[in-house]
Amino acid sequence: MNKKYRCELCGREISEITKHHLIPVEKGGRDSHIAFLCRTCHCQIHALYTNSELSYRLYTIERLKNEEKIKRYLNFVKNHPGDVYIPIKKSKSARRKG
């Protein structure tokens, strides 16, 4: 029997979980600020925001869920099964900021 997990951001049931440092390691985050996310949510967060934005503004699941871009994403992704592959592109604003 395969173990199932639940993504802390989108709430979908998934078979594989990733560990997301809410405060990026390069910005001082360690194992005390961890969220367990599906691969799609994890990729989407890093595609939309720089590590600087994540460390000073979006360092909790609640703050992420209240962010307008994430709200739109969550509204979209809720209609897809948890283990389905959804291609993610880095946003233009995140690419410009590095």
Secondary structure, 3 states (H helix, E strand, C coil): CCCCEECCCCCCEECCCEEEECCCHHHCCCCCCEEEECHHHHHHHHHHCCHHHHHHCCCCHHHHHCCHHHHHHHHHHCCCCCCCCCCCCCCHHHHHHC
